[in-house]
Structures are given as C-alpha cells and as structure tokens.
Amino acid sequence: MKIAVIGGTGLIGARVVKMLNADGHEAVSHARSSGVDLLSGQGLPEALSGVDVVVNLTKPRTFGDASPAFFETTMGNLLEAAEAAGVGHAVILSIVGVDLVPDLVYYRAKVLEEDMVKAGPVPYSIVRATQFFEFIDTVMSWTSDEHTVRLPATLMQPIAADDVARVVADVSVNAPLRGTRDIAGPEVLPLDELGRLALAARGDRRAVVIDDSAGMYAAARGDALLAKDGAVIATTTYREWLAR
C-alpha cells in the first residue's frame, strides 16, 4: 500500500513513516522542506499521485489566532488534491476532548479541521490522542522561571508519541473508520504532578506551584482531556517513559 504522510518529518510523522515501511508498506514523507506545502498547495498533486492513503499530520507554527485559517486552508487544499488524485482514505490526528474546551482557539481550529474531513469527498479516519509525554516540558516552559514552575491541576491522561504513531499507522492501512478512534495513556494525573515527575527525573529542584490560571490548559475543566469509553489505552506510563 502506498501512503503519503504529510508532516512526515515531525514528532509523530517520522515515527509513522518508519513503522509503515517496517510493516512492508510504501510510506513517503512529505513536508515543506521537501517541497510540499499544504498552505499553498505546492507539490500536492505530485505527492498524492498513485497514493492509496494520505495521512495529514501538519500543524501551524503557533497555537494562536491564526490556527483556524491554517486548518481551513490546509484541509481544503488537501481534500481537493486527494479527490483529484483518487486517494481512497484520508487520516488526520486530532486531540481527545477537542470539542470540550471551546475557550482554546487552537482546539476550536482542530474541531474545524475534523468537521471539514467529515464533510469532505474522501473516506476518512480521525485519530484523537491525549497530550504527548514529549510535550510536558514545553507546557512547563510557558509558565516557569529560574525558581518556580506554575501549572494548573488540570487532569490529563498523557501518552507516548510512539504509542500514538502505532495507532495512526494501523488505522491508515485499514478500511476508513468514517469516524473517530481515541487513544490515551494508562494513567490519569494532574498536570502539576506530571511537572513534578519531569523535574525530579532530571534532578531539577525548582518547585511546582499550582496555578489554575497558568498556561493554555487552565482552560480545560474536569475530565475534558481524559479518554472516554471505547478509547484505546496504551501501556507505557509516564514514569517508564522518563526512565528511558
């Protein structure tokens, strides 16, 4: 099976390409660096020629106000090119609880992306993942200084990028879901505790202070970011991942 992975050089994309090729498929990585730009449409017809499946893992450079326009343009360009090329399956990666945090513009933008692929002309699959282990350091950097890391006690169920990539790869080589598959890690922990674990793992003595107004995840309430019934639960814990 020939699979085009747009955003194939990123955290998830590079893993998906590697897994698919190891499984015996012909997965090709595409990105701006290789001449494929979803914003302009440059290189898309060539990238999708003869392709059975397209996996879209692109994202904007920031999570801010420009993200809705980014997803509207890129998803529109991708669906148009995929239909013209006769691609039989489009896969996108989204976020667990993305429709439950309307105060976040990036989450509203991802809902727009989901709605476009659902209404589009190409059979589709949506994989929704919880926050990546690899992203916790970035989250802490938003609200930290040399002495303190401020984090909300938002409940999370984070997951390793390898586990996300495995599900994306498996979904891409099977029949279109025409729906959504959720995937999450095995543990529910508040974000402030995840921060403490991360700092302790590398001997960082800064204190983590609960601040329920700190950072973008302060907008998530209750169990909004947790897996719901029917989700695929991965086995890798955050402590195991840190120990590696």
KOLGULO-771253 format. One line per 2 residues: their letters; for each residue x, y, z of N, C-alpha, C. Coordinates in nm, 4 decimals. Layout:
<sites>
A = X,Y,Z,X,Y,Z,X,Y,Z ~ ... .
</sites>
This chain:
<sites>
MK = 0.0845,-0.1192,0.0000,0.0000,0.0000,0.0000,0.0883,0.1246,0.0000 ~ 0.0550,0.2213,-0.0852,0.1328,0.3446,-0.0928,0.0653,0.4532,-0.0094 .
IA = 0.1431,0.5125,0.0807,0.0883,0.6070,0.1777,0.1723,0.7335,0.1781 ~ 0.1070,0.8475,0.1601,0.1740,0.9762,0.1705,0.1511,1.0313,0.3110 .
VI = 0.2585,1.0626,0.3806,0.2490,1.1182,0.5153,0.2903,1.2648,0.5077 ~ 0.1918,1.3531,0.5146,0.2188,1.4969,0.5093,0.2515,1.5421,0.6515 .
GG = 0.3629,1.6113,0.6663,0.4138,1.6368,0.8008,0.4951,1.5178,0.8490 ~ 0.5573,1.4496,0.7547,0.6261,1.3248,0.7847,0.7613,1.3393,0.8500 .
TG = 0.8038,1.4622,0.8765,0.9314,1.4824,0.9453,0.9119,1.5194,1.0913 ~ 0.7885,1.5319,1.1366,0.7606,1.5758,1.2720,0.7666,1.4635,1.3747 .
LI = 0.7302,1.4980,1.4975,0.7360,1.4046,1.6103,0.6599,1.2764,1.5828 ~ 0.5364,1.2865,1.5359,0.4554,1.1689,1.5066,0.4822,1.1205,1.3643 .
GA = 0.4931,1.2129,1.2710,0.5074,1.1755,1.1301,0.6281,1.0886,1.1024 ~ 0.7431,1.1238,1.1578,0.8640,1.0451,1.1329,0.8474,0.9031,1.1860 .
RV = 0.7808,0.8905,1.2983,0.7570,0.7576,1.3557,0.6594,0.6776,1.2695 ~ 0.5550,0.7430,1.2217,0.4565,0.6745,1.1377,0.5220,0.6224,1.0105 .
VK = 0.6019,0.7053,0.9454,0.6703,0.6631,0.8223,0.7586,0.5423,0.8498 ~ 0.8358,0.5476,0.9558,0.9256,0.4371,0.9895,0.8479,0.3081,1.0159 .
ML = 0.7379,0.3182,1.0910,0.6584,0.1996,1.1237,0.5937,0.1393,1.0002 ~ 0.5375,0.2244,0.9150,0.4708,0.1737,0.7949,0.5684,0.1038,0.7020 .
NA = 0.6844,0.1620,0.6839,0.7844,0.0982,0.5972,0.8346,-0.0324,0.6578 ~ 0.8493,-0.0353,0.7900,0.8906,-0.1593,0.8559,0.7846,-0.2679,0.8406 .
DG = 0.6583,-0.2255,0.8277,0.5484,-0.3203,0.8104,0.5324,-0.3665,0.6652 ~ 0.6159,-0.3161,0.5757,0.6124,-0.3600,0.4371,0.5346,-0.2714,0.3423 .
HE = 0.4908,-0.1558,0.3903,0.4182,-0.0620,0.3043,0.5156,0.0387,0.2432 ~ 0.4673,0.1132,0.1470,0.5487,0.2182,0.0851,0.5005,0.3530,0.1376 .
AV = 0.5628,0.3958,0.2451,0.5259,0.5236,0.3068,0.6290,0.6284,0.2683 ~ 0.5801,0.7436,0.2225,0.6692,0.8508,0.1782,0.6420,0.9740,0.2631 .
SH = 0.7479,1.0312,0.3178,0.7385,1.1516,0.3993,0.7363,1.2753,0.3108 ~ 0.6433,1.3670,0.3420,0.6353,1.4944,0.2707,0.6261,1.6079,0.3726 .
AR = 0.6925,1.7179,0.3413,0.6919,1.8348,0.4285,0.7335,1.9561,0.3470 ~ 0.7239,2.0739,0.4088,0.7675,2.1947,0.3392,0.9124,2.1825,0.2941 .
SS = 0.9946,2.1179,0.3767,1.1366,2.1043,0.3442,1.1609,2.0195,0.2197 ~ 1.0614,1.9363,0.1839,1.0762,1.8533,0.0638,0.9903,1.9041,-0.0518 .
GV = 0.9355,2.0263,-0.0369,0.8637,2.0890,-0.1470,0.7142,2.0702,-0.1474 ~ 0.6569,2.0176,-0.0383,0.5110,2.0005,-0.0295,0.4583,2.0954,0.0772 .
DL = 0.3772,2.1914,0.0357,0.3262,2.2950,0.1252,0.1741,2.2941,0.1203 ~ 0.1110,2.2505,0.2284,-0.0350,2.2442,0.2300,-0.0995,2.3823,0.2268 .
LS = -0.0301,2.4834,0.2766,-0.0890,2.6177,0.2771,-0.1047,2.6731,0.1355 ~ -0.0084,2.6482,0.0516,-0.0145,2.6985,-0.0857,-0.0645,2.5931,-0.1839 .
GQ = -0.0579,2.4676,-0.1421,-0.0913,2.3576,-0.2322,0.0252,2.3116,-0.3169 ~ 0.1400,2.3782,-0.3019,0.2578,2.3442,-0.3819,0.2999,2.1995,-0.3574 .
GL = 0.3197,2.1246,-0.4648,0.3705,1.9893,-0.4558,0.2684,1.8829,-0.4219 ~ 0.1444,1.9221,-0.3916,0.0437,1.8232,-0.3517,0.0066,1.7262,-0.4627 .
PE = -0.0210,1.7734,-0.5823,-0.0583,1.6769,-0.6871,0.0476,1.5688,-0.7080 ~ 0.1741,1.6092,-0.7069,0.2814,1.5122,-0.7254,0.2902,1.4178,-0.6053 .
AL = 0.2735,1.4709,-0.4844,0.2849,1.3883,-0.3634,0.1740,1.2846,-0.3553 ~ 0.0564,1.3161,-0.4111,-0.0582,1.2269,-0.3988,-0.0806,1.1390,-0.5218 .
SG = 0.0023,1.1523,-0.6209,-0.0131,1.0714,-0.7419,0.0082,0.9228,-0.7114 ~ -0.0906,0.8414,-0.7425,-0.0811,0.6981,-0.7214,-0.0892,0.6526,-0.5780 .
VD = -0.1305,0.7416,-0.4889,-0.1336,0.7126,-0.3449,-0.2670,0.6499,-0.3050 ~ -0.2621,0.5513,-0.2180,-0.3832,0.4884,-0.1646,-0.4382,0.5638,-0.0443 .
VV = -0.3472,0.6132,0.0401,-0.3856,0.6766,0.1666,-0.3014,0.8019,0.1859 ~ -0.3637,0.9085,0.2368,-0.2881,1.0263,0.2784,-0.3111,1.0473,0.4280 .
VN = -0.2022,1.0656,0.5002,-0.2065,1.0930,0.6440,-0.1602,1.2365,0.6641 ~ -0.2444,1.3184,0.7245,-0.2127,1.4598,0.7429,-0.1776,1.4857,0.8893 .
LT = -0.0503,1.5164,0.9137,-0.0024,1.5414,1.0492,0.0567,1.6812,1.0625 ~ 0.0177,1.7710,0.9746,0.0704,1.9065,0.9799,0.0021,1.9872,1.0896 .
KP = 0.0713,2.0908,1.1340,0.0154,2.1818,1.2338,0.0749,2.3203,1.2130 ~ 0.0070,2.4245,1.2603,0.0615,2.5593,1.2451,0.1806,2.5807,1.3369 .
RT = 0.2514,2.6874,1.3135,0.3704,2.7163,1.3937,0.3351,2.7580,1.5363 ~ 0.2160,2.8136,1.5557,0.1733,2.8560,1.6891,0.0310,2.8065,1.7143 .
FG = -0.0113,2.8124,1.8408,-0.1454,2.7697,1.8791,-0.2427,2.8875,1.8837 ~ -0.2075,3.0017,1.8264,-0.2839,3.1238,1.8450,-0.3949,3.1462,1.7452 .
DA = -0.4278,3.2739,1.7256,-0.5448,3.3134,1.6489,-0.5368,3.2761,1.5014 ~ -0.4175,3.2481,1.4508,-0.4026,3.2129,1.3092,-0.4371,3.0671,1.2808 .
SP = -0.4564,2.9868,1.3854,-0.4749,2.8431,1.3627,-0.6043,2.8069,1.2886 ~ -0.7189,2.8737,1.3105,-0.8367,2.8373,1.2309,-0.8153,2.8559,1.0814 .
AF = -0.7556,2.9680,1.0417,-0.7299,2.9913,0.8993,-0.6323,2.8880,0.8449 ~ -0.5339,2.8489,0.9267,-0.4379,2.7470,0.8834,-0.5088,2.6167,0.8497 .
FE = -0.5914,2.5680,0.9415,-0.6562,2.4391,0.9195,-0.7614,2.4464,0.8084 ~ -0.8309,2.5582,0.7982,-0.9300,2.5720,0.6913,-0.8627,2.5649,0.5547 .
TT = -0.7503,2.6342,0.5414,-0.6791,2.6363,0.4127,-0.6124,2.5024,0.3829 ~ -0.5391,2.4482,0.4791,-0.4640,2.3252,0.4532,-0.5567,2.2063,0.4310 .
MG = -0.6645,2.1973,0.5099,-0.7558,2.0848,0.4916,-0.8292,2.0969,0.3590 ~ -0.8659,2.2191,0.3227,-0.9317,2.2392,0.1941,-0.8426,2.1999,0.0779 .
NL = -0.7161,2.2428,0.0836,-0.6223,2.2072,-0.0226,-0.5991,2.0573,-0.0295 ~ -0.5868,1.9936,0.0864,-0.5599,1.8505,0.0889,-0.6772,1.7707,0.0333 .
LE = -0.7985,1.8044,0.0740,-0.9156,1.7297,0.0276,-0.9367,1.7466,-0.1227 ~ -0.9153,1.8664,-0.1719,-0.9296,1.8903,-0.3157,-0.8281,1.8081,-0.3943 .
AA = -0.7029,1.8097,-0.3488,-0.5983,1.7356,-0.4198,-0.6179,1.5850,-0.4069 ~ -0.6626,1.5397,-0.2888,-0.6836,1.3964,-0.2677,-0.7975,1.3443,-0.3545 .
EA = -0.9035,1.4213,-0.3660,-1.0152,1.3802,-0.4523,-0.9703,1.3725,-0.5973 ~ -0.8948,1.4737,-0.6409,-0.8482,1.4760,-0.7798,-0.7557,1.3583,-0.8102 .
AG = -0.6799,1.3155,-0.7106,-0.5843,1.2062,-0.7309,-0.6463,1.0686,-0.7091 ~ -0.7714,1.0655,-0.6669,-0.8369,0.9381,-0.6431,-0.7899,0.8667,-0.5175 .
VG = -0.7419,0.9425,-0.4196,-0.6982,0.8833,-0.2927,-0.8208,0.8261,-0.2196 ~ -0.8065,0.7054,-0.1674,-0.9214,0.6371,-0.1094,-0.9398,0.6507,0.0402 .
HA = -0.8451,0.7173,0.1089,-0.8529,0.7227,0.2551,-0.7692,0.8400,0.3038 ~ -0.8304,0.9275,0.3828,-0.7595,1.0396,0.4444,-0.7627,1.0218,0.5953 .
VI = -0.6457,1.0329,0.6591,-0.6332,1.0155,0.8040,-0.5799,1.1445,0.8637 ~ -0.6423,1.1913,0.9715,-0.5891,1.3067,1.0434,-0.5737,1.2724,1.1908 .
LS = -0.4840,1.3445,1.2564,-0.4608,1.3290,1.4002,-0.5178,1.4497,1.4720 ~ -0.6039,1.4234,1.5705,-0.6656,1.5306,1.6470,-0.6414,1.5057,1.7956 .
IV = -0.7233,1.5649,1.8807,-0.6974,1.5684,2.0246,-0.8202,1.5194,2.1010 ~ -0.7989,1.4312,2.1961,-0.9077,1.3869,2.2838,-0.9641,1.5087,2.3582 .
GV = -1.0954,1.5234,2.3572,-1.1607,1.6344,2.4259,-1.1566,1.7654,2.3514 ~ -1.1191,1.7622,2.2239,-1.1001,1.8857,2.1492,-1.2291,1.9682,2.1389 .
DL = -1.3429,1.9011,2.1442,-1.4709,1.9704,2.1350,-1.5251,2.0121,2.2716 ~ -1.4480,1.9891,2.3773,-1.4944,2.0188,2.5132,-1.4208,2.1359,2.5772 .
VP = -1.3337,2.2017,2.5000,-1.2581,2.3156,2.5528,-1.2727,2.4330,2.4558 ~ -1.3922,2.4893,2.4452,-1.4171,2.5927,2.3439,-1.3421,2.7232,2.3683 .
DL = -1.2883,2.7419,2.4890,-1.2152,2.8653,2.5162,-1.0770,2.8676,2.4511 ~ -1.0302,2.7543,2.4041,-0.8997,2.7478,2.3375,-0.9183,2.7598,2.1868 .
VY = -0.8615,2.8635,2.1278,-0.8787,2.8854,1.9843,-0.8178,2.7704,1.9050 ~ -0.7072,2.7143,1.9514,-0.6452,2.6032,1.8781,-0.7369,2.4814,1.8767 .
YR = -0.8051,2.4565,1.9868,-0.8976,2.3430,1.9916,-1.0169,2.3679,1.9003 ~ -1.0670,2.4898,1.8968,-1.1761,2.5211,1.8036,-1.1298,2.5005,1.6595 .
AK = -1.0035,2.5340,1.6329,-0.9494,2.5161,1.4981,-0.9404,2.3678,1.4612 ~ -0.9034,2.2844,1.5570,-0.8967,2.1408,1.5302,-1.0362,2.0821,1.5066 .
VL = -1.1354,2.1340,1.5768,-1.2735,2.0912,1.5505,-1.3129,2.1266,1.4074 ~ -1.2742,2.2450,1.3618,-1.2987,2.2852,1.2233,-1.2342,2.1872,1.1267 .
EE = -1.1108,2.1485,1.1544,-1.0413,2.0526,1.0687,-1.1173,1.9201,1.0651 ~ -1.1596,1.8722,1.1817,-1.2364,1.7475,1.1879,-1.3651,1.7581,1.1058 .
DM = -1.4363,1.8696,1.1233,-1.5636,1.8867,1.0520,-1.5422,1.8873,0.9012 ~ -1.4323,1.9460,0.8567,-1.4054,1.9519,0.7127,-1.3782,1.8129,0.6553 .
VK = -1.2999,1.7316,0.7259,-1.2713,1.5986,0.6717,-1.3958,1.5102,0.6769 ~ -1.4808,1.5309,0.7784,-1.6064,1.4544,0.7865,-1.6990,1.4874,0.6700 .
AG = -1.7026,1.6136,0.6320,-1.7927,1.6575,0.5262,-1.7299,1.6464,0.3872 ~ -1.6034,1.6104,0.3820,-1.5315,1.6107,0.2556,-1.5604,1.4912,0.1668 .
PV = -1.5000,1.4892,0.0490,-1.5293,1.3874,-0.0522,-1.4488,1.2579,-0.0381 ~ -1.3549,1.2531,0.0561,-1.2654,1.1375,0.0688,-1.3006,1.0588,0.1951 .
PY = -1.3172,0.9273,0.1863,-1.3402,0.8477,0.3079,-1.2294,0.8754,0.4100 ~ -1.2658,0.8840,0.5364,-1.1725,0.9394,0.6349,-1.1653,0.8560,0.7628 .
SI = -1.0593,0.8800,0.8361,-1.0441,0.8325,0.9737,-0.9840,0.9457,1.0565 ~ -1.0353,0.9647,1.1778,-0.9801,1.0615,1.2718,-0.9254,0.9852,1.3915 .
VR = -0.7998,1.0075,1.4239,-0.7407,0.9537,1.5465,-0.7257,1.0696,1.6434 ~ -0.7890,1.0571,1.7586,-0.7749,1.1581,1.8630,-0.6843,1.1034,1.9732 .
AT = -0.5789,1.1766,2.0056,-0.4854,1.1357,2.1109,-0.4876,1.2362,2.2253 ~ -0.4530,1.1886,2.3434,-0.4317,1.2793,2.4556,-0.2948,1.3461,2.4398 .
QF = -0.2576,1.4305,2.5352,-0.1322,1.5054,2.5255,-0.0130,1.4091,2.5283 ~ 0.0895,1.4443,2.4519,0.2082,1.3597,2.4431,0.2995,1.3808,2.5639 .
FE = 0.3633,1.2727,2.6102,0.4672,1.2860,2.7116,0.5718,1.3882,2.6680 ~ 0.6060,1.3839,2.5401,0.7125,1.4692,2.4860,0.6788,1.6179,2.4931 .
FI = 0.5541,1.6504,2.5200,0.5085,1.7888,2.5190,0.5097,1.8517,2.6583 ~ 0.5283,1.7710,2.7635,0.5182,1.8223,2.9000,0.6234,1.9296,2.9267 .
DT = 0.7458,1.9113,2.8793,0.8494,2.0130,2.9008,0.8125,2.1457,2.8369 ~ 0.7541,2.1399,2.7176,0.7108,2.2634,2.6514,0.6026,2.3332,2.7326 .
VM = 0.5067,2.2563,2.7814,0.3994,2.3135,2.8632,0.4580,2.3840,2.9851 ~ 0.5550,2.3214,3.0504,0.6164,2.3833,3.1682,0.6908,2.5113,3.1329 .
SW = 0.7507,2.5151,3.0158,0.8309,2.6316,2.9785,0.7472,2.7579,2.9633 ~ 0.6178,2.7411,2.9374,0.5322,2.8586,2.9170,0.5162,2.9415,3.0443 .
TS = 0.5201,2.8754,3.1593,0.4849,2.9432,3.2851,0.5894,2.9159,3.3927 ~ 0.7160,2.9214,3.3541,0.8210,2.8916,3.4511,0.9283,2.9989,3.4495 .
DE = 1.0026,3.0067,3.5597,1.1206,3.0908,3.5662,1.2316,3.0096,3.6327 ~ 1.3362,3.0757,3.6758,1.4503,3.0005,3.7285,1.4233,2.9374,3.8640 .
HT = 1.3136,2.9770,3.9280,1.2846,2.9244,4.0613,1.1586,2.8388,4.0674 ~ 1.0603,2.8688,3.9839,0.9267,2.8120,4.0009,0.8651,2.7731,3.8666 .
VR = 0.7885,2.6642,3.8693,0.7065,2.6250,3.7550,0.5610,2.6310,3.8006 ~ 0.4829,2.7128,3.7342,0.3409,2.7266,3.7693,0.2567,2.6450,3.6714 .
LP = 0.1741,2.5569,3.7248,0.0908,2.4704,3.6425,-0.0470,2.4553,3.7041 ~ -0.1492,2.4458,3.6211,-0.2821,2.4153,3.6737,-0.2913,2.2673,3.7104 .
AT = -0.3862,2.2335,3.7956,-0.4071,2.0933,3.8358,-0.5025,2.0239,3.7388 ~ -0.4919,2.0580,3.6114,-0.5782,2.0008,3.5080,-0.5512,1.8515,3.4948 .
LM = -0.6570,1.7723,3.4942,-0.6408,1.6280,3.4802,-0.6018,1.5919,3.3376 ~ -0.5013,1.5059,3.3269,-0.4528,1.4613,3.1961,-0.4327,1.3100,3.1970 .
QP = -0.4282,1.2538,3.0771,-0.4051,1.1105,3.0598,-0.3029,1.0935,2.9473 ~ -0.1800,1.1409,2.9695,-0.0848,1.1565,2.8597,-0.0346,1.0232,2.8049 .
IA = 0.0265,1.0337,2.6871,0.0630,0.9151,2.6097,0.1962,0.9379,2.5390 ~ 0.2686,0.8302,2.5150,0.3963,0.8379,2.4424,0.3719,0.8551,2.2933 .
AD = 0.4561,0.9330,2.2282,0.4443,0.9550,2.0842,0.4529,0.8237,2.0070 ~ 0.5358,0.7305,2.0533,0.5457,0.6007,1.9859,0.4119,0.5284,1.9836 .
DV = 0.3374,0.5373,2.0946,0.2077,0.4693,2.1014,0.1051,0.5368,2.0114 ~ 0.1114,0.6679,2.0016,0.0218,0.7395,1.9103,0.0531,0.7007,1.7658 .
AR = 0.1804,0.7010,1.7313,0.2207,0.6689,1.5946,0.1770,0.5290,1.5550 ~ 0.1847,0.4353,1.6480,0.1447,0.2976,1.6168,-0.0031,0.2906,1.5784 .
VV = -0.0862,0.3619,1.6496,-0.2294,0.3603,1.6176,-0.2559,0.4314,1.4860 ~ -0.1907,0.5453,1.4637,-0.2078,0.6161,1.3363,-0.1658,0.5261,1.2195 .
AD = -0.0545,0.4584,1.2344,-0.0079,0.3694,1.1281,-0.1077,0.2568,1.1032 ~ -0.1573,0.1956,1.2095,-0.2516,0.0840,1.1946,-0.3829,0.1289,1.1312 .
VS = -0.4319,0.2448,1.1742,-0.5567,0.2963,1.1175,-0.5399,0.3258,0.9692 ~ -0.4246,0.3766,0.9307,-0.4050,0.4191,0.7913,-0.4063,0.3032,0.6929 .
VN = -0.3740,0.1825,0.7366,-0.3674,0.0697,0.6435,-0.4916,-0.0194,0.6514 ~ -0.5901,0.0246,0.7246,-0.7162,-0.0478,0.7309,-0.8269,0.0352,0.6664 .
AP = -0.9459,-0.0207,0.6588,-1.0573,0.0490,0.5961,-1.0873,0.1789,0.6703 ~ -1.1281,0.2826,0.5991,-1.1613,0.4095,0.6664,-1.2629,0.3892,0.7777 .
LR = -1.2381,0.4513,0.8915,-1.3300,0.4406,1.0048,-1.4611,0.5133,0.9769 ~ -1.4525,0.6172,0.8953,-1.5656,0.7113,0.8798,-1.6150,0.7523,1.0181 .
GT = -1.5188,0.7715,1.1058,-1.5456,0.8081,1.2446,-1.4146,0.8353,1.3155 ~ -1.4176,0.8221,1.4479,-1.3057,0.8643,1.5317,-1.2594,0.7502,1.6213 .
RD = -1.1280,0.7378,1.6366,-1.0702,0.6449,1.7344,-0.9881,0.7248,1.8339 ~ -1.0199,0.7098,1.9624,-0.9464,0.7784,2.0679,-0.8367,0.6888,2.1223 .
IA = -0.7244,0.7508,2.1605,-0.6151,0.6780,2.2241,-0.5590,0.7627,2.3371 ~ -0.5270,0.6953,2.4480,-0.4793,0.7657,2.5667,-0.3797,0.6790,2.6413 .
GP = -0.3064,0.7414,2.7319,-0.2151,0.6684,2.8174,-0.2886,0.5964,2.9289 ~ -0.2163,0.5157,3.0075,-0.2803,0.4317,3.1072,-0.3114,0.4996,3.2396 .
EV = -0.2576,0.6219,3.2618,-0.2714,0.6860,3.3925,-0.3348,0.8243,3.3802 ~ -0.4174,0.8571,3.4785,-0.4718,0.9921,3.4914,-0.3941,1.0635,3.6015 .
LP = -0.3328,1.1762,3.5658,-0.2544,1.2537,3.6621,-0.2820,1.4025,3.6406 ~ -0.2825,1.4825,3.7475,-0.2937,1.6274,3.7277,-0.1656,1.6822,3.6663 .
LD = -0.1795,1.7874,3.5898,-0.0650,1.8437,3.5186,0.0455,1.8865,3.6146 ~ 0.0116,1.9386,3.7310,0.1162,1.9791,3.8246,0.1996,1.8600,3.8706 .
EL = 0.1368,1.7429,3.8873,0.2110,1.6235,3.9264,0.3002,1.5745,3.8122 ~ 0.2514,1.5828,3.6898,0.3361,1.5492,3.5754,0.4595,1.6381,3.5722 .
GR = 0.4415,1.7649,3.6042,0.5550,1.8568,3.6102,0.6551,1.8167,3.7169 ~ 0.6072,1.7779,3.8332,0.6985,1.7355,3.9402,0.7771,1.6107,3.8996 .
LA = 0.7088,1.5161,3.8363,0.7777,1.3950,3.7913,0.8857,1.4269,3.6887 ~ 0.8538,1.5169,3.5967,0.9500,1.5542,3.4933,1.0723,1.6221,3.5533 .
LA = 1.0512,1.7142,3.6461,1.1640,1.7834,3.7086,1.2488,1.6875,3.7907 ~ 1.1835,1.6002,3.8666,1.2572,1.5054,3.9504,1.3421,1.4108,3.8667 .
AR = 1.2934,1.3736,3.7497,1.3650,1.2771,3.6656,1.4983,1.3316,3.6179 ~ 1.5108,1.4626,3.6100,1.6378,1.5194,3.5652,1.7072,1.6023,3.6743 .
GD = 1.6626,1.5836,3.7980,1.7297,1.6492,3.9093,1.7084,1.7988,3.9161 ~ 1.6012,1.8478,3.8572,1.5680,1.9902,3.8596,1.4950,2.0202,3.9902 .
RR = 1.5500,2.1075,4.0722,1.4963,2.1321,4.2062,1.3923,2.2440,4.2116 ~ 1.3536,2.2966,4.0987,1.2516,2.4011,4.1017,1.1211,2.3481,4.1596 .
AV = 1.0492,2.4360,4.2247,0.9213,2.3986,4.2848,0.8096,2.4119,4.1820 ~ 0.7150,2.3196,4.1871,0.5936,2.3300,4.1067,0.4831,2.3852,4.1949 .
VI = 0.4248,2.4943,4.1506,0.3180,2.5611,4.2248,0.1891,2.5500,4.1444 ~ 0.0816,2.5093,4.2108,-0.0470,2.5008,4.1412,-0.1009,2.6406,4.1168 .
DD = -0.1277,2.6692,3.9912,-0.1846,2.7964,3.9496,-0.2889,2.7658,3.8436 ~ -0.4149,2.7714,3.8817,-0.5210,2.7306,3.7910,-0.5527,2.8331,3.6838 .
SA = -0.4665,2.9347,3.6699,-0.4793,3.0286,3.5576,-0.3580,3.0221,3.4653 ~ -0.2669,2.9290,3.4909,-0.1391,2.9262,3.4189,-0.1464,2.8423,3.2920 .
GM = -0.1126,2.9036,3.1800,-0.0987,2.8295,3.0555,-0.2301,2.7942,2.9889 ~ -0.2200,2.7374,2.8688,-0.3396,2.7117,2.7889,-0.4285,2.6039,2.8506 .
YA = -0.3691,2.5095,2.9246,-0.4510,2.4004,2.9773,-0.5331,2.4404,3.0986 ~ -0.5153,2.5629,3.1456,-0.6029,2.6145,3.2502,-0.7473,2.6247,3.2011 .
AA = -0.7645,2.6274,3.0703,-0.8995,2.6394,3.0137,-0.9768,2.5086,3.0161 ~ -0.9086,2.3973,3.0425,-0.9747,2.2659,3.0430,-1.0252,2.2346,3.1832 .
RG = -1.1495,2.1918,3.1925,-1.2119,2.1666,3.3223,-1.2490,2.0200,3.3371 ~ -1.2463,1.9738,3.4612,-1.2953,1.8398,3.4916,-1.2218,1.7328,3.4125 .
DA = -1.2999,1.6451,3.3482,-1.2410,1.5327,3.2746,-1.2374,1.5573,3.1246 ~ -1.2366,1.6848,3.0827,-1.2440,1.7177,2.9400,-1.1334,1.6521,2.8587 .
LL = -1.0131,1.6403,2.9154,-0.8983,1.5900,2.8396,-0.8723,1.4416,2.8623 ~ -0.9654,1.3735,2.9299,-0.9474,1.2319,2.9595,-1.0194,1.1452,2.8568 .
AK = -0.9682,1.0230,2.8408,-1.0293,0.9285,2.7478,-1.1693,0.8909,2.7939 ~ -1.2563,0.8729,2.6977,-1.3930,0.8303,2.7267,-1.4073,0.6817,2.6933 .
DG = -1.5243,0.6280,2.7182,-1.5491,0.4862,2.6921,-1.5148,0.4516,2.5471 ~ -1.4512,0.3369,2.5290,-1.4173,0.2901,2.3951,-1.2806,0.3298,2.3464 .
AV = -1.2088,0.4096,2.4238,-1.0752,0.4522,2.3811,-0.9758,0.3366,2.3871 ~ -0.8766,0.3427,2.2999,-0.7633,0.2508,2.3069,-0.6699,0.3025,2.4158 .
IA = -0.6353,0.2180,2.5121,-0.5484,0.2589,2.6213,-0.4100,0.1964,2.6013 ~ -0.3111,0.2816,2.5829,-0.1734,0.2350,2.5661,-0.1177,0.1877,2.7003 .
TT = -0.0041,0.1229,2.6966,0.0511,0.0623,2.8183,0.1672,0.1400,2.8788 ~ 0.2335,0.2254,2.8023,0.3515,0.2962,2.8527,0.3119,0.4042,2.9522 .
TY = 0.3666,0.3979,3.0749,0.3400,0.5018,3.1740,0.4407,0.6150,3.1616 ~ 0.4060,0.7282,3.2212,0.4972,0.8434,3.2149,0.6282,0.8136,3.2883 .
RE = 0.6193,0.7472,3.4015,0.7414,0.7132,3.4764,0.8302,0.6201,3.3944 ~ 0.7714,0.5234,3.3263,0.8506,0.4338,3.2413,0.9182,0.5112,3.1295 .
WL = 0.8428,0.6017,3.0697,0.8972,0.6815,2.9594,1.0114,0.7704,3.0079 ~ 0.9945,0.8332,3.1238,1.1011,0.9167,3.1796,1.2259,0.8351,3.2099 .
AR = 1.2075,0.7127,3.2558,1.3220,0.6290,3.2930,1.4070,0.5892,3.1716 ~ 1.3479,0.5972,3.0531,1.4233,0.5621,2.9332,1.5203,0.6699,2.8923 .
</sites>
